[in-house]
Amino acid sequence: MKFWWRLTIAGLAVVWLGGVASVVRTAAQAQLPAPPAGKKAGEVFKNVTTSTLKELPVDDFIASMGVISADLGLDCADCHPGAGSDKVDWVIDTPQKKTARKMIEMVGTINKTNFAGVQMVTCWTCHHGRDIPATTVALD
């Protein structure tokens, strides 16, 4: 009897998670227009100015935004006013976006100069999920 109860709970959890994933996917697709096939981020999004990001395909650019936000422990609204609502302004240049652009160029230069363009240094290298990197090493 316990087996069937656990199986039922597991089945309901799978159905629930599938529904949540579907809602999240639908919401994400509703916020961003479908990217034209084969276009670079710099062609589709006119406010993308960093040399490394503007050359990415649109899907890779969107994925990069997710990686960067996770590496800094932030979400979209920390740089893009109104993100997560119908009043989002992706284009406005906030101080956070200006700093991020400088840091992205810095990371790109470090990788190009020291690692033959191979991505060895990322935002995570210093930030470890924090918006401000730790300046000392924990000795414990």
C-alpha positions as CSV (number, residue, x, y, z in Angstrom):
1,M,0.0,0.0,0.0
2,K,2.8,2.4,0.8
3,F,4.4,1.9,-2.7
4,W,1.2,3.0,-4.5
5,W,0.9,6.0,-2.2
6,R,4.5,7.1,-3.0
7,L,3.9,6.4,-6.7
8,T,0.8,8.6,-6.7
9,I,2.6,11.4,-4.9
10,A,5.6,11.1,-7.4
11,G,3.2,11.2,-10.3
12,L,1.4,14.3,-9.0
13,A,4.8,16.0,-8.4
14,V,5.8,15.3,-12.0
15,V,2.5,16.7,-13.4
16,W,2.8,19.8,-11.1
17,L,6.4,20.4,-12.2
18,G,5.5,20.0,-15.8
19,G,2.8,22.6,-15.4
20,V,5.1,25.0,-13.7
21,A,7.7,24.6,-16.4
22,S,5.1,25.2,-19.1
23,V,3.9,28.4,-17.4
24,V,7.5,29.7,-17.0
25,R,8.3,28.9,-20.6
26,T,5.1,30.6,-21.8
27,A,5.9,33.7,-19.7
28,A,9.4,33.9,-21.0
29,Q,8.3,33.6,-24.6
30,A,5.6,36.2,-24.1
31,Q,8.2,38.8,-22.8
32,L,10.7,38.5,-25.7
33,P,9.8,38.5,-29.4
34,A,10.9,35.5,-31.4
35,P,14.4,36.1,-32.6
36,P,15.0,36.1,-36.4
37,A,16.9,32.9,-37.4
38,G,20.7,33.4,-37.8
39,K,20.8,36.9,-36.5
40,K,23.4,38.1,-34.0
41,A,22.4,39.8,-30.7
42,G,23.9,43.1,-31.8
43,E,21.6,43.1,-34.9
44,V,18.4,42.3,-33.0
45,F,19.0,44.2,-29.7
46,K,20.4,47.6,-30.6
47,N,21.5,48.3,-27.0
48,V,24.0,45.4,-26.9
49,T,27.3,47.1,-27.3
50,T,30.0,44.8,-25.8
51,S,32.1,43.2,-28.4
52,T,31.7,39.7,-27.0
53,L,28.0,39.7,-26.5
54,K,26.9,41.4,-29.7
55,E,28.5,38.7,-31.8
56,L,26.5,35.9,-30.1
57,P,23.5,34.3,-31.7
58,V,20.3,35.6,-30.0
59,D,19.6,32.3,-28.1
60,D,23.2,32.3,-26.8
61,F,22.9,35.9,-25.8
62,I,19.8,35.3,-23.8
63,A,21.4,32.3,-22.1
64,S,24.5,34.4,-21.3
65,M,22.3,36.9,-19.6
66,G,21.0,34.1,-17.4
67,V,24.5,32.9,-16.6
68,I,25.7,36.4,-15.8
69,S,22.8,37.1,-13.5
70,A,23.3,33.7,-11.7
71,D,27.1,34.4,-11.4
72,L,26.3,37.7,-9.6
73,G,23.3,36.5,-7.6
74,L,21.0,38.9,-9.3
75,D,17.9,38.7,-11.5
76,C,16.8,40.6,-14.6
77,A,15.1,43.4,-12.6
78,D,18.4,44.4,-11.0
79,C,19.7,45.8,-14.3
80,H,16.5,46.1,-16.4
81,P,13.8,48.3,-14.8
82,G,10.4,46.6,-14.7
83,A,11.7,43.2,-15.7
84,G,9.2,40.5,-14.8
85,S,6.3,42.9,-15.6
86,D,4.6,44.3,-18.7
87,K,6.4,47.6,-18.1
88,V,9.9,46.3,-18.7
89,D,12.5,48.6,-20.3
90,W,15.3,46.6,-21.7
91,V,17.0,49.5,-23.4
92,I,17.5,52.0,-20.6
93,D,21.1,52.3,-19.5
94,T,21.2,51.9,-15.8
95,P,24.4,52.2,-13.8
96,Q,24.4,48.4,-13.3
97,K,24.4,47.8,-17.0
98,K,27.2,50.3,-17.6
99,T,29.3,48.5,-15.0
100,A,28.4,45.1,-16.4
101,R,29.5,46.2,-19.9
102,K,32.9,47.3,-18.5
103,M,33.3,44.0,-16.6
104,I,32.3,41.9,-19.6
105,E,34.9,43.7,-21.8
106,M,37.5,43.2,-19.0
107,V,36.8,39.4,-18.8
108,G,36.9,39.2,-22.6
109,T,40.3,41.0,-22.7
110,I,41.7,38.7,-19.9
111,N,40.7,35.6,-21.8
112,K,41.9,36.9,-25.1
113,T,45.3,38.1,-23.7
114,N,46.1,35.3,-21.3
115,F,44.2,32.2,-22.6
116,A,44.2,32.6,-26.4
117,G,40.5,33.5,-26.4
118,V,39.5,30.3,-24.5
119,Q,36.9,31.2,-21.8
120,M,38.8,30.5,-18.6
121,V,37.8,33.5,-16.6
122,T,34.1,34.3,-16.1
123,C,32.0,36.5,-13.8
124,W,31.9,33.5,-11.4
125,T,35.7,33.6,-11.1
126,C,35.4,36.6,-8.7
127,H,31.8,37.0,-7.8
128,H,30.8,33.5,-6.7
129,G,27.1,34.4,-6.7
130,R,27.5,37.8,-5.0
131,D,27.0,41.2,-6.6
132,I,30.2,42.5,-5.0
133,P,33.2,40.1,-5.0
134,A,34.8,39.2,-1.7
135,T,38.1,41.0,-1.4
136,T,39.7,38.6,1.1
137,V,40.1,34.8,1.2
138,A,38.3,32.9,3.9
139,L,41.0,31.0,5.8
140,D,38.7,28.7,7.7
